Amino acid sequence: MAKMDKLKKKMKQRGVTYSELSRKMDINRSTLYRKIAGNVEGFSVREAAYIGRALGLTLDETAEIFFEE
């Protein structure tokens, strides 16, 4: 499973929408969507950490999605 597929699965499991997460991150929903789709530069460390906390991910889950090759 691709990394961003894991992220989308976690969002769905927790009932978090693109709109809700983008509002909390103070970024445009379309920007969040494009980052998850891989159409623009990926997430900063700060954004990844915020998403991890917002979704209740462990540090290992966050690292696996955003930082491991």
ABEGO torsion letter per residue (X at the ends): XBAAAAAAAAAAAAGBBAAAAAAAAGBBAAAAAAAAAGABBBBBAAAAAAAAAAAGBBAAAAAAAAABX
